[in-house]
Amino acid sequence: MAASTRERALEAAVELLGAEGVRALSHARVDERAGLPAGSTSNWFRTRRALLGGVVDWIAERERAELDPAGAPAISGPDDLVDALCAGIVLQTGPFATRTRARYALFLELAGDPELGRPLRHQRQEFERWTERVVTDIGIPDPAPATRALMALADGLLLHRLTVDPDLDLRPAVERAVRALAGA
C-alpha cells in the first residue's frame, strides 16, 4: 500500500531535519523532498509550528512501535543489558541515524517549548522507566542514579557515533559502565 500524502510529507520532513537541521524545514522543501505537488504539506500542517508538531508526534509514534520493550529479548543479567544497550545504540546510529539526528535537532529547537516537545520528552521518559525496571530486575544497586548514568552514557555514545566516529566500538564503554554499576 502506498504511503499517504501526510506520511510522505512527515518522512520527508524527518529526512530534512536529520540531514540539514531545523532551519532546512519548510513546507516547500518537504513537498520537494517527498515528490509532492506544491502546497501538499501545508494542506496537512498549516503552519511551521504544526509541521514541527506533526514531526515530533511521528517520531514518537515510530519509536514506540519499533522499540516496544515487550518484543525485546529478556534481560536477565549485566551481559544481556550490555548487549541490549549496544544493539539499541547501533540501531539508532545505523538504520535510524537520520531519525536520531532529527530527534536531537528537535530536542534542541523545542527546549523552550514544553508543549510542542512533550511527545519526545514523554518517549524519553518511557525509555528511562523501562531501563530503570531492567536495572532493578537484574539487581544493580541504586537503580535511579544507575539509570541516569547509563542514559547519559548512551546519549554521549549516540552523539559520538553520529558526529565523530560512526564505527566506534561501543562494547568496551558500555560493558565497563554496566559492570561498575553492578559492582562486578
C-alpha positions as CSV (number, residue, x, y, z in Angstrom):
1,M,0.0,0.0,0.0
2,A,1.4,3.4,-0.9
3,A,2.1,5.8,1.8
4,S,-0.4,8.6,2.2
5,T,0.5,12.2,1.3
6,R,0.7,13.0,5.0
7,E,3.1,10.1,5.7
8,R,5.3,11.0,2.8
9,A,5.4,14.6,4.0
10,L,6.4,13.5,7.5
11,E,9.0,11.1,6.3
12,A,10.5,13.8,4.1
13,A,10.4,16.3,7.0
14,V,12.4,13.9,9.2
15,E,14.9,13.3,6.4
16,L,15.3,17.1,6.0
17,L,15.7,17.6,9.8
18,G,18.2,14.7,10.1
19,A,20.3,15.7,7.1
20,E,20.2,19.5,7.2
21,G,18.8,20.6,10.6
22,V,15.8,22.6,11.7
23,R,16.5,25.6,9.5
24,A,16.0,23.5,6.4
25,L,12.5,22.6,7.4
26,S,9.8,24.4,5.3
27,H,6.6,23.3,3.6
28,A,8.1,23.8,0.2
29,R,11.2,21.9,0.9
30,V,9.2,19.0,2.4
31,D,7.0,18.9,-0.7
32,E,10.0,18.9,-2.9
33,R,11.8,16.2,-1.0
34,A,8.7,14.0,-0.8
35,G,7.9,14.5,-4.5
36,L,4.6,16.0,-3.7
37,P,2.7,18.8,-5.5
38,A,3.4,22.3,-4.1
39,G,1.2,23.0,-1.2
40,S,0.6,19.4,-0.2
41,T,2.4,19.6,3.2
42,S,0.6,22.8,4.1
43,N,-2.7,21.1,3.5
44,W,-1.9,18.8,6.4
45,F,0.2,21.2,8.5
46,R,-0.9,24.9,8.1
47,T,1.9,26.4,10.0
48,R,5.6,25.6,10.6
49,R,4.7,25.0,14.2
50,A,2.0,22.5,13.2
51,L,4.6,20.8,10.9
52,L,7.1,20.6,13.8
53,G,4.4,19.2,16.0
54,G,3.5,16.6,13.3
55,V,7.1,15.5,13.0
56,V,7.5,15.3,16.8
57,D,4.4,13.1,17.1
58,W,5.5,11.0,14.1
59,I,9.0,10.3,15.6
60,A,7.5,9.4,19.0
61,E,4.9,7.0,17.4
62,R,7.6,5.3,15.3
63,E,9.9,4.8,18.2
64,R,7.1,3.4,20.4
65,A,6.2,0.9,17.7
66,E,9.7,-0.1,16.8
67,L,11.3,-0.1,20.3
68,D,8.5,-1.8,22.1
69,P,10.2,-3.5,25.1
70,A,7.5,-6.2,25.1
71,G,9.1,-7.5,21.9
72,A,12.7,-7.3,23.1
73,P,14.6,-10.3,24.4
74,A,14.6,-10.9,28.1
75,I,17.4,-9.2,30.0
76,S,18.4,-11.3,33.0
77,G,21.8,-10.0,33.8
78,P,24.5,-7.5,33.2
79,D,25.7,-9.2,30.0
80,D,22.2,-9.1,28.5
81,L,22.0,-5.4,29.4
82,V,25.3,-4.6,27.7
83,D,24.0,-6.5,24.6
84,A,20.7,-4.6,24.6
85,L,22.3,-1.2,25.1
86,C,24.8,-1.8,22.4
87,A,22.2,-3.1,20.0
88,G,20.0,-0.1,20.6
89,I,22.8,2.4,20.0
90,V,23.8,0.6,16.8
91,L,20.1,0.8,15.6
92,Q,19.8,4.5,16.4
93,T,23.1,5.4,14.8
94,G,22.8,3.0,11.8
95,P,19.4,2.3,10.2
96,F,17.7,5.0,12.3
97,A,20.5,7.6,12.2
98,T,18.6,10.2,10.2
99,R,15.7,10.0,12.7
100,T,18.0,10.2,15.6
101,R,19.6,13.3,14.2
102,A,16.2,14.8,13.7
103,R,15.1,13.9,17.2
104,Y,18.2,15.6,18.7
105,A,17.7,18.7,16.4
106,L,14.1,18.8,17.7
107,F,15.1,18.4,21.3
108,L,17.4,21.4,21.0
109,E,14.9,23.5,18.9
110,L,12.0,22.8,21.2
111,A,13.8,23.1,24.5
112,G,11.9,26.3,25.3
113,D,8.6,25.0,24.0
114,P,7.3,22.5,26.6
115,E,4.1,21.8,24.8
116,L,5.5,21.1,21.4
117,G,8.3,18.9,22.7
118,R,6.2,16.9,25.1
119,P,5.9,13.8,23.0
120,L,9.6,13.5,22.6
121,R,10.2,14.0,26.3
122,H,7.5,11.5,27.1
123,Q,9.1,8.9,24.8
124,R,12.4,9.6,26.5
125,Q,10.8,9.2,30.0
126,E,9.2,5.9,28.9
127,F,12.6,4.5,27.9
128,E,14.1,5.7,31.2
129,R,11.4,3.9,33.1
130,W,12.0,0.8,31.1
131,T,15.7,1.0,31.7
132,E,15.2,1.6,35.4
133,R,13.0,-1.5,35.6
134,V,15.6,-3.6,33.9
135,V,18.4,-2.2,36.1
136,T,16.3,-3.0,39.2
137,D,15.3,-6.5,37.9
138,I,19.0,-7.5,37.3
139,G,20.0,-6.3,40.8
140,I,22.1,-3.2,40.1
141,P,22.2,-1.2,43.3
142,D,20.8,2.3,43.4
143,P,18.7,1.9,40.2
144,A,17.7,5.6,39.7
145,P,21.2,7.0,39.6
146,A,22.5,4.0,37.7
147,T,19.8,4.5,35.1
148,R,20.7,8.2,34.8
149,A,24.3,7.2,34.3
150,L,23.5,4.6,31.6
151,M,21.2,7.1,29.8
152,A,23.9,9.8,29.8
153,L,26.5,7.3,28.6
154,A,24.1,6.2,25.8
155,D,23.4,9.8,24.8
156,G,27.1,10.5,24.6
157,L,27.8,7.4,22.6
158,L,24.9,8.2,20.2
159,L,26.3,11.7,19.6
160,H,29.8,10.5,19.2
161,R,28.8,7.9,16.6
162,L,26.6,10.4,14.8
163,T,29.1,13.2,14.7
164,V,32.7,11.9,15.2
165,D,33.2,8.2,14.7
166,P,30.3,6.1,13.2
167,D,32.3,2.9,13.7
168,L,33.1,3.4,17.3
169,D,33.2,0.1,19.2
170,L,30.6,0.6,21.9
171,R,31.1,-2.5,23.8
172,P,34.1,-1.6,26.0
173,A,32.5,1.6,27.3
174,V,29.1,0.1,27.9
175,E,30.5,-3.1,29.4
176,R,32.7,-1.1,31.8
177,A,29.8,1.1,32.9
178,V,27.4,-1.7,33.4
179,R,29.9,-3.8,35.3
180,A,30.9,-0.8,37.5
181,L,27.3,0.0,38.3
182,A,26.6,-3.7,39.0
183,G,29.6,-3.8,41.4
184,A,31.2,-6.6,39.5
